[in-house]
């Protein structure tokens, strides 16, 4: 069977994806500084020239890598937000999504690397803040949707709540990665589930209380 020849656009997209896949593993293992352009290109099976034909530099590739991860992570919430599921099912599904956030070690290590780089590099910080703002907005939309479904106003602006959810998820995951004997995966997932469940149950309780006054 003759293999279909890729179009120039498809071939370029394949190259970009392979470079990002290689970068995902190398940056998670070695850090951004130690993962050179040459290392990333070689791991993907390409030359240095192929790298620069697709990305201006490592920072651009890194941000694109994080953006793709963000899209994958929030896609489930977006699907849930546009569904007509009963509130109980929405709450259960959201709890499952949140409690498993950052379960992938490479993904989490890359986000941690980005946080550290942003703390030291003001130019990179601007890029990361733009991406994090987009991420908070997506999670905030889901939070607003849940409150709308139960018929009450959020206790604070949805994006502020989103910031709290994200911060707790990152903190618990970092604790688990650095002290795995103290913070096991089941404990981490239980803590995250408890936090989300508490916020959502409080919203539903307020809705019931308001309807009985």
N, C-alpha and C positions, 0 to 999 in steps of 0.2 A: 504494500500500500504506500503510495507516494505521500510524503509528509507535506502538509500545506506550508507554503513559504510565508513567513511573517511579513506584514507590511512594515515600512520604515517606522511608523508610529508604534506599532506593536513591539517591534524589536527594541526600540528605545525604552519603552515602558518595562520590558522584560529586563533590560540592563539596569535600569534604575532600581527595580525591585530586588534584583540580586545584590546590588551594591548595598541597599538598605538592610537586607537580610544578613549580609556579612557584617555590616556595621553594628547591627543589633547585638550580635554575639560578641564581637570584639570589644565594643565599648562597655558592655556589661561586665566582661571579664577583666579588662585592662584599664578602663577609664578612657575618657576622650583624648587626653594629651598623649597617652601611650599608644593609642590606636592610630597609627599614621595613615595618610592617604594611600601610600604604597601597600601597607598591610591590608587595608580594606579592599583595595582593588584586586590584589593578589588572591585574597580569600574568596572573592566573587568570581575569579577567573578572568579578570580583565587587566588592562594596563592603566597606568597613571593618567594617560591621555583620555581613556574612556571615562574615568572618574570626573575629570574636569569638563568633559563634554556634557555631563549631566548635572553637575553641582559646582557652584562657585568655590566651595570649600567645605570643610568638615562641619562648620556651624550650620550651614544651610541644610546639609544632609541630616544632621542631628535633629534640627527643628522639624523637618519633614517626617523623620522617623517618629518623633513624639506626636506629631499631628495625626499620622495614620493610626497610631495606637489609641489616641483620644477618640477618633471616629469609631473605631471598633468597640471601645469601651462604652460609648454613649449611645450606640446604635440600638442596643437592647432597650434602654430607657425611652428612646424616641419611639420605638415600636410600641412599647407599653403605653406611652402617653397618647398615642393615636388609636388605641384599642377601645373596645366597649365592654371590657371585662368588668365583673362586679368588683366593688372596692376591696373585698376580702382577698380576692385573687391578685389584684394589683399590689396590695400590701405584701402578700406572701412572695410574689415574684420580685418586687423591689428589694425585699429583705435578702433574698437569695443572691441577687446581682451585687448588692452592696457588700455583703459579707464575704464575697469572693473577689472583691476588687483587689487588684495588684497580686493575684495569686501567682501569676507568671513571674518567676524570679528575674528573668532578663528584662522584662518590661519595667519592673519595679526598680531594678538597679539603674536603668537608664534615666528614669524620672528623678531618682536620687542624685545621680550625676548632674543632671540639668539644674537641680536646686542648688547644688554646691557651686557649680560654675556661675550661676546667676548671682550668687552671693559675692563673688569675686570680680565678675566682669559686667560692668554697667551696660555695655552694648548688647551682650547676650541677654541680660536681664530684661531689656525692653522687648526682645523677641519672645522670651518665655512668658512674660506678663501678658502679652497679647494673646498667646495660646491659652494660658490659664484662665483669662477673662472669658474666652470663648467656651472653655470647658465648664466654668461656673455657670455661665448663662444657660447652657444645655441642661445641667442638673437642676438649676433654678426653675426652668420651665416645667420640669417634671414635678418638682415640689409644689409649684403653683397649681398645676393640674390636679394633684392629689387633694390639696386643700379645697379647690373648686368642687371636686367631686363630693367631698363630705359636707360642703356648704358653709365653711368658716374661713375667716381671714388668717393668713399665716401669722405666727407670733412675732416674726420679724421679717424683713425683706427676704424673699426666696434665695437671692444670690448670697446673702449673709449666711443663711442656713446651709447652702451648698458649700460655702467655704468651711463651715464647721464639719460637715460630713467628710469632705476631702481631707482636711487636716487630721481628723481622727484616723481615717483609713491609712494615711501615710505614716502617722506616728505608730500605730499598732503594728503595721507591717515592718517598719524599721526596727522596732523592739524585737519582733519575731526573728528577723534576719540576724540581728546582732546578739541576741540572747535566746537561741532556739530551745534551750532546755527549760527556760522560765516561761516564755511565751510560745506555747505550741500552736500549731495551725488550728486545732479545734477550739482552743481558748480564744485565739484571735477572732475567729469567725463568730464565736458566741458573744464576744464583747461588741463587735460591730452590729450583729443582729439585735442585741439588746438596745443599743443606742437608737437605731432606726425604728425599732418597734415602739420604743418609749415615745418618740416624737410623733409617730403616726397615730398611736393609741391616744395620745393627749389631744390630737386634733379631732379624732372621732368622738372622744368623750365630751369635748367642748361642744361639738355639733349636737350630740344627744341632750346635753344639759340645756343648751339654748332652746331646743325645740320643746322642752318640758316646762319652760318658765311661763 
